[in-house]
């Protein structure tokens, strides 16, 4: 059965809405198995999702604990603190799958001089070269069928319109957002409770002008299938 016919998005989104984050993670692993992957920027709250995943599996007494690969796109322009965060995640047992863009930041921005204009064709091209192309390469290498990320609806206008589960027909990949309904306060409370490291010196060149802008991964040129419009059947 083709991947796009695997899930009823309306039914799945309704089910996920009634769950807590740990339950959602276990649902995703039960649904996608080794096709489930995640990603990290090494940014401020990058320790959060790997910890949620680990505790979700521990609560269910998985033995051994499943390994969900975490993709890290090393653009070559991250701070020492960001690289240290990724290294710390790796040392804690997280499987980090590092991928490097085929073109440097200097080359990409030189070829597309209007990249600083949010939403411009040049910015989309830079986002593709620096973030999306290497991400897609990692998806292919890992044979991913679902991408789990820590996006929240309160972060940007784009993310406010997301659903717990979506389908990207261009990538032929499900998009899974287990903490979409969390607030900043919930994130910080969880981090304090579990003593998670916080990276306060993260820099993303694609977001320098505003923290409310997207990082270049979660805005797609194609039309995503959302739970409100999909008519897929099991």
C-alpha positions in Angstrom: 0.0 0.0 0.0 1.4 3.4 -0.9 2.5 5.5 2.1 0.0 8.2 1.3 -2.8 5.8 1.7 -1.6 4.4 5.0 -3.3 6.8 7.4 -6.7 8.5 7.8 -5.4 11.9 8.8 -8.7 13.1 10.3 -9.0 10.0 12.5 -5.3 10.1 13.5 -5.3 13.8 14.4 -8.4 13.4 16.5 -6.8 10.5 18.4 -3.6 12.4 18.9 -5.4 15.5 20.3 -6.7 13.4 23.2 -3.2 12.1 24.1 -0.3 13.4 26.1 3.1 13.9 24.5 4.5 10.6 25.7 1.5 8.7 24.3 1.8 10.5 21.0 5.5 9.4 20.7 4.6 5.8 21.4 1.7 6.0 18.8 4.1 7.3 16.2 6.7 4.5 16.8 3.9 1.9 16.8 2.7 3.4 13.5 5.9 4.1 11.6 8.5 1.9 13.4 12.1 2.4 12.2 10.7 4.8 9.6 10.3 7.4 12.3 13.1 10.0 12.4 13.6 13.4 14.2 15.8 16.4 13.8 17.6 19.0 15.8 19.1 22.4 15.3 21.2 22.2 18.5 19.2 25.3 19.5 17.8 26.5 22.9 15.4 23.7 23.6 17.1 20.9 21.6 17.4 18.6 24.6 13.6 18.6 25.1 12.3 16.2 22.4 15.0 13.5 22.7 14.2 13.4 26.5 10.5 13.1 25.8 11.2 10.3 23.4 13.4 8.4 25.8 11.0 8.8 28.7 8.1 7.7 26.5 9.8 4.5 25.7 11.0 3.9 29.3 7.4 4.3 30.6 6.3 1.6 28.3 9.2 -0.7 29.4 10.7 -1.0 25.9 13.7 -3.3 26.1 16.0 -2.4 24.4 15.0 1.3 24.0 14.3 2.1 20.3 16.7 4.4 18.6 15.0 7.3 16.7 17.7 8.9 14.5 18.0 12.7 15.0 19.1 14.6 11.9 21.5 17.5 12.4 22.3 19.8 9.4 25.7 21.2 10.1 25.8 24.4 8.1 29.3 25.2 9.4 28.0 28.5 11.0 26.7 27.4 14.3 28.1 28.6 17.6 30.4 26.6 19.9 27.5 26.2 22.3 25.2 24.8 19.6 27.8 22.2 18.5 28.4 21.4 22.2 24.6 20.8 22.6 24.6 18.3 19.7 27.7 16.6 21.1 26.0 16.3 24.5 22.9 14.8 23.0 25.1 12.2 21.2 27.0 11.4 24.5 23.6 10.9 26.2 22.8 8.1 23.7 20.9 10.0 21.0 21.7 8.7 17.5 22.8 11.9 15.7 22.8 11.7 11.9 24.8 14.6 10.7 24.4 15.9 7.2 26.3 18.8 5.4 24.9 21.0 2.7 26.5 20.6 -0.8 27.0 24.3 -1.1 28.4 26.8 1.5 26.5 29.7 3.0 28.7 32.2 1.2 28.1 30.5 -2.2 24.4 30.3 -1.7 23.9 33.9 -0.6 26.2 35.2 -3.3 24.1 33.4 -5.9 20.9 34.7 -4.4 21.6 38.3 -3.1 18.0 39.1 -2.1 17.9 36.2 0.4 17.3 38.5 3.3 13.8 39.4 2.1 11.6 37.0 3.9 9.4 35.0 1.5 11.4 36.1 -1.6 12.4 33.6 -4.3 16.1 34.1 -3.3 15.4 33.3 0.3 13.5 30.2 -0.7 16.5 29.1 -2.8 18.9 29.6 0.0 16.6 27.7 2.4 16.5 24.9 -0.1 20.3 24.7 -0.6 21.3 25.1 3.1 18.5 23.3 4.9 16.0 21.4 2.7 18.3 19.6 0.3 20.5 18.1 3.0 17.4 17.3 5.0 15.8 15.4 2.1 19.1 13.6 1.6 19.1 12.5 5.2 15.5 11.3 4.9 16.4 9.2 1.9 19.5 7.7 3.6 17.5 6.8 6.7 14.5 5.5 4.7 12.2 7.8 6.7 8.5 7.6 6.4 7.7 10.1 9.2 9.5 13.2 10.5 9.0 14.0 14.2 9.8 17.6 15.2 9.4 19.8 18.3 7.5 22.7 16.6 4.8 24.4 18.6 1.8 26.3 17.5 2.7 29.4 19.6 6.1 29.9 17.8 5.2 31.3 14.4 2.2 32.0 12.2 3.0 29.1 10.0 3.2 26.7 12.9 -0.1 27.9 14.3 -1.8 26.3 11.3 -0.1 22.9 11.7 -1.7 19.7 12.9 -0.3 16.9 15.0 -0.1 14.7 11.9 0.2 15.9 8.3 1.3 14.5 5.0 3.9 16.0 2.7 3.0 14.7 -0.8 6.2 16.1 -2.4 8.5 14.3 0.1 6.1 11.4 0.5 6.6 11.8 4.2 4.4 12.2 7.3 5.0 15.1 9.5 4.5 14.5 13.2 4.4 17.2 15.9 4.0 15.6 19.3 4.3 18.9 21.4 2.4 21.1 19.0 0.0 22.2 21.8 2.7 22.9 24.3 3.4 26.5 25.4 6.8 28.1 26.1 5.9 27.9 29.9 5.3 24.1 29.6 8.6 23.7 27.8 10.6 25.6 30.4 8.8 23.8 33.3 9.7 20.4 31.8 13.3 21.5 31.3 13.6 22.6 34.9 11.9 19.5 36.3 14.2 17.1 34.4 17.4 19.3 34.6 17.8 19.5 30.8 20.6 21.7 29.3 19.5 24.9 27.6 21.5 26.5 24.8 21.3 30.3 25.3 23.7 31.1 22.5 22.3 29.6 19.4 22.4 31.4 16.1 20.6 30.5 12.9 21.6 32.7 9.9 18.1 32.3 8.3 16.4 33.7 11.4 18.8 36.5 12.4 16.3 39.2 11.6 13.6 37.8 13.8 13.1 34.9 16.2 9.5 34.6 14.8 10.8 33.7 11.3 11.0 30.1 10.2 14.4 28.3 10.1 14.0 27.1 6.5 12.8 23.6 7.3 9.1 23.8 8.1 7.8 26.1 5.3 7.2 24.1 2.1 6.5 25.2 -1.4 4.0 22.5 -2.0 0.5 22.2 -0.5 0.5 19.9 2.6 -2.3 17.6 3.2 -3.8 18.5 6.6 -6.2 16.5 8.7 -9.1 18.8 7.8 -8.8 18.2 4.1 -7.4 14.7 3.6 -9.7 11.8 2.7 -7.3 9.0 3.2 -8.5 5.5 4.3 -6.8 2.7 6.2 
